[in-house]
Amino acid sequence: MSQTATPPSAPARILPTIVFSQFAGTSLWFAGNAVLPELQASLQLQEGALPLLTSAVQFGFILGTLCFAFFSLADRMSPRLLFLICALLGAIANALVLFSATSVGGVLLLRAVTGFLLAGIYPVGMKIAASWYSGRLGKAIGYLVGALVLGTAFPHLLRGLGTNLPWQTMLLAVSALAALGGVLMYLLVPDGPYHSKGTRFDMGNMLKVFREKEFRAAAFGYFGHMWELYTLWAFVPFILAYGLPQLSPDQLSIYSFSVIAAGAIGCIGGGYLSQRWGSSWVAFVQLLLSGVCCILSVWVLQEPALLLPFLLFWGIVVVGDSPQLSALTAKTAPPQLVGTALTVVTSIGFAITIGSIQVTGYLLTVIPPHLSFVLLAVGPLVGLLSLRPLLRKQKRQPAVTQTAA
C-alpha cells in the first residue's frame, strides 16, 4: 500500500481524539506552575521556585525519553496502550502532590516522576499520529503540537483570570483530564495501518536511527529549534515585565498566555501549508523568521509600542516549525523505529533547552536584557544549515500537494 495518503477507511474521530488526548495528557506538564503561589506558601519557597519545579519536570522528561528510547517501548508494544498507562500513572503522580505539599523534596520528586511519564505521552502521541497519517503527517502533527502549545499557555490563563478555585481542585481537575485523555486514546484510536510491529530490543536502536543522513538533517534542525523555543517561553513574562512595566500581574499573565498560545496558529497553519509546500520548506521559513526575531529583539525590546505585536508574531513562528520538524523526523527514520526516533530526538532537544535557559539566565545578570536574547539566533542558524539536504531533495522531487483523505 502506498504511504502517501491517509487510508480511505480512517474514521473521522481519529485526529480529534488524538489531539484532545494529547492536550489532556500534556496538561500535566505545567500543572505545578498553575498552583505555584499556593505551593510556595505551603512549602515556604522563595521566588525561584518556578525554575525549580519546571526543571524537575524537564529532567524527568529527559530521563523518561532516554529510557523509553533505549528499550524502544513505543515500537515494541501498542503505543496507545503505552499512552494509556503513562496518562493514568501521570494523573496519579500529579494528584499525589496534594499529600506532599509540606515537603519540597516530595513535590520535586513527584514532578520529576510526572515528567518521566510524559515521555510516554508527548512523543508517543506523535507516533500514534504517524501510524494513521503518512501523506498528511505534517498537518496531523501540526494539530498535536498546537494542543501542546495551548497546554503550555494554559496556566498563565488560569492565573490571568484570577480563578478562585482551590488549588487542590485545580490539581485534581488536571489529573482527571489527563486520565480521560488516556482512556479515550485507548478506546477510540486503534493502532493505525502504518504501525510497524514486532521491533526487537536492541541496545543500538537509539544510535541506529542516526545512520540515515536525511534523519540527521531533520534531527539537527529540531535541535536548533529547541535552543530557542523553551527559552523564549520561559522568559516571556520577564520580557513583558521589562518592556511594559505598567502591566498588572493579571495583565502580565493574560499577555503571557496570548504570546505562547499564538504558537498554535503557527503549528496548525504550518500544517496546512505543508500540504502544498512540503514540511521542509515550511520548517525552513518559520526557522528563518524566528531567527530574524531573535536579532530584532535587540531593538524591539526597547520599543513599548511594538513589543506586544512583535512578541505575538515571534510566538507564532518560534514553534510553528516544530510539527514539521517532527514530521520530517518520523518520515526519515527507519519505519520500524519511528517511535524510538521521535523519543530520542525529543529527549536530546529538551536537554538542549536546559542549557539554553541557563545561559540566557546568566546573560541577564551581566548584560542589559534587550541584548540577552540575540544569542538565541544561534539555534535557528544551526537548524537552517541542517535542513539544506532536505530542501535540495525536495527541489529535485517536488512534493505533490498532499490532499488525499
Helices and strands as residue ranges (DSSP letters): H 14-26, H 31-34, H 36-43, H 49-70, H 73-76, H 79-95, G 96-99, H 104-118, H 122-132, H 137-160, H 167-188, H 205-208, G 209-211, H 213-243, H 249-261, H 263-277, H 279-300, H 304-320, H 322-332, G 335-337, H 338-366, H 369-372, G 374-377, H 378-386, H 388-396
